[in-house]
Amino acid sequence: MPHLTVNGARLYYEARGSGAQTVIFAHGLLWSGQMFAQQAGVLQHHYRCITFDWRGQGQSEVTRTGYDMESLYTDTLALIDALGITACHFIGLSMGGLMVCGWQRGVQI
């Protein structure tokens, strides 16, 4: 079970496939990356697929400080950086989709 520690939180993630392009899946509130298992299973034949669990959710660490949208956003950027991803397709559902809004405001990956 792969984990990375970013911003003081131990996050669970799964990587499948090894395509030239990366797809990152971000789940909704109180779910886990497992909600994208079927999509990643299909796309892994053409892409590197990354699913992860936000801090305090799924198999990631519950931190003493809790979390807010800003911490989840900075965790996401740190996870992407730690995995050496320089460009990606980002798919988010509900809360995970809000992360895309942050990138559209000037942060580029």
C-alpha positions as CSV (number, residue, x, y, z in Angstrom):
1,M,0.0,0.0,0.0
2,P,1.8,3.1,-1.2
3,H,1.8,6.2,1.0
4,L,3.5,9.6,0.7
5,T,3.9,12.1,3.4
6,V,3.1,15.6,2.2
7,N,2.5,18.7,4.3
8,G,2.6,16.6,7.5
9,A,-0.1,14.2,6.3
10,R,0.4,10.6,5.2
11,L,-1.7,10.2,2.0
12,Y,-2.6,6.9,0.4
13,Y,-2.4,6.6,-3.4
14,E,-2.4,4.0,-6.1
15,A,-0.6,4.2,-9.4
16,R,-1.6,2.0,-12.4
17,G,-0.3,1.9,-16.0
18,S,2.7,3.5,-17.5
19,G,1.6,5.6,-20.4
20,A,3.3,8.8,-21.5
21,Q,0.4,10.9,-20.1
22,T,-0.9,10.9,-16.5
23,V,-4.5,11.0,-15.3
24,I,-5.2,12.0,-11.7
25,F,-8.5,11.2,-10.1
26,A,-9.8,13.2,-7.1
27,H,-12.7,11.8,-5.2
28,G,-15.6,13.6,-3.5
29,L,-16.1,14.4,0.2
30,L,-15.9,11.3,2.5
31,W,-15.2,8.9,-0.4
32,S,-11.9,7.5,-1.5
33,G,-9.9,7.0,-4.6
34,Q,-11.5,3.6,-4.9
35,M,-14.5,5.3,-6.4
36,F,-12.5,5.6,-9.6
37,A,-11.2,2.0,-9.7
38,Q,-13.2,1.0,-12.8
39,Q,-12.2,4.2,-14.8
40,A,-8.5,3.7,-13.8
41,G,-8.7,0.0,-14.7
42,V,-9.8,0.9,-18.2
43,L,-7.5,3.9,-18.8
44,Q,-4.4,2.2,-17.3
45,H,-3.8,0.6,-20.7
46,H,-3.0,4.0,-22.2
47,Y,-2.2,6.3,-19.3
48,R,-0.5,6.4,-16.0
49,C,-3.5,6.6,-13.6
50,I,-3.2,8.0,-10.1
51,T,-6.0,7.7,-7.5
52,F,-5.5,9.0,-4.0
53,D,-7.3,9.6,-0.7
54,W,-7.5,13.1,0.8
55,R,-6.2,13.5,4.3
56,G,-8.7,12.3,6.8
57,Q,-10.5,10.2,4.3
58,G,-10.1,6.6,2.9
59,Q,-6.8,5.1,3.8
60,S,-5.0,8.4,4.4
61,E,-4.1,9.7,7.8
62,V,-6.5,11.6,10.0
63,T,-4.5,14.6,11.1
64,R,-4.9,16.4,14.4
65,T,-5.5,19.7,12.6
66,G,-8.2,18.4,10.4
67,Y,-8.5,19.8,6.9
68,D,-10.0,22.5,4.8
69,M,-10.1,23.2,1.1
70,E,-6.8,25.1,1.2
71,S,-4.9,22.2,2.9
72,L,-6.4,19.7,0.5
73,Y,-5.4,21.9,-2.4
74,T,-1.8,22.2,-1.2
75,D,-1.7,18.5,-0.4
76,T,-2.7,17.8,-4.0
77,L,0.0,20.0,-5.4
78,A,2.6,18.4,-3.1
79,L,1.5,14.9,-4.0
80,I,1.8,15.7,-7.8
81,D,5.2,17.1,-7.2
82,A,6.3,14.2,-5.0
83,L,5.3,11.8,-7.8
84,G,7.3,13.7,-10.3
85,I,4.3,14.7,-12.4
86,T,5.0,17.7,-14.6
87,A,1.7,17.7,-16.6
88,C,-1.6,15.7,-16.2
89,H,-5.2,15.3,-16.9
90,F,-7.1,16.0,-13.7
91,I,-10.5,14.4,-13.1
92,G,-12.4,15.4,-10.0
93,L,-15.9,14.6,-8.7
94,S,-17.7,17.0,-6.4
95,M,-15.0,18.3,-3.9
96,G,-12.3,16.8,-6.1
97,G,-13.6,18.9,-8.9
98,L,-13.1,22.1,-6.9
99,M,-9.4,21.5,-7.1
100,V,-9.6,22.1,-10.8
101,C,-11.0,25.5,-10.1
102,G,-7.9,26.4,-8.2
103,W,-5.7,25.4,-11.1
104,Q,-7.8,27.5,-13.4
105,R,-7.0,30.5,-11.3
106,G,-3.3,30.5,-12.2
107,V,-1.6,27.4,-10.8
108,Q,-0.4,25.2,-13.7
109,I,0.7,21.6,-13.7
